[in-house]
């Protein structure tokens, strides 16, 4: 639904219609190049959210006082050198499950490709790898424009070195050439696992529940609290309140520019079902944008017959809540 500019509305009388009238690496050879996918290859949702009984990680302190955390999990989930995968996606899913069992998130990182565009090397690493501050090149670009503002936000990145390196091996797919399992940050254990991306997913049942509650004018936060009462605890939901809010936002964005058409179609059906006892009228400008809408049902009309001396319009209904 579009808002009309006040200046243009003063010059142009709106046409009225009513319901009645219808990194790149620089030290590679010439045959390879690298692209960085850190910002795009975050972990996707999983179909099932079952928090593993993650044992406490091993904490090792070096002689200089630096602590490292080593995930504790079954060896069947742990990567090993010379391990083969048919595709990069298979390797990513395996390492993601290793991270879920170990208590950390993972993401795809840089890759090398040859001149023909074939990937010859790929890095999959802990989500906390990388620098928490913007790169120098990005900082220079931000300083170039006076109007550009740097977004202030928190970052989980702490230069963690945990990763695996995959190398293409022709018909055999990809092989693990390097594996670093030491983390320089604490790992998630117990109830903390519910906040890992790999353990967060808005299931189909919850999606339908959010849409049903949205039609009943129930917000995402209240829906999340209701879901908690239904399943017993927040840990059993399999998602956070932010995931519920994001899904509700995506549903609303899906309506897009058709919101005005949807409400008018709904009013047409409602008027036909009520034997014309439901009345509505709307205004549109010359560009087809909805500029005004009024409706009243049978109860409202009956109330006007009895208390017809005042008609009240409340455009802030429910917004102050």
Secondary structure, 3 states (H helix, E strand, C coil): CCCCCHHHHHHCCCCCCCCCCCCCCCCCCCCEEEECCCCCCCCCCCCCCCCCCCCCCEEEECCCCCEEEECCCCHHHCCCCCCEECCHHHHHHHHHHHHHHHCCCEEEEEEEEECCCCEEEEEEEECCCCCCCCCHHHHHHHHHCCCCCCCCCCCCCCCCCCEEEEEECHHHCEEEEEEECEECCCCCCHHHHHHCHHHCCCCHHHHHHHHHHHHCCCCHHHHHHHHHHHHCCHHHCCCCHHHHHHHHHHHHHHHHHHHHHHHHHHHHHHHHHCCCCCEEEEEECCCCCEEEEEEECHHHHHHHHHCCCCCCCCCCCCCCC
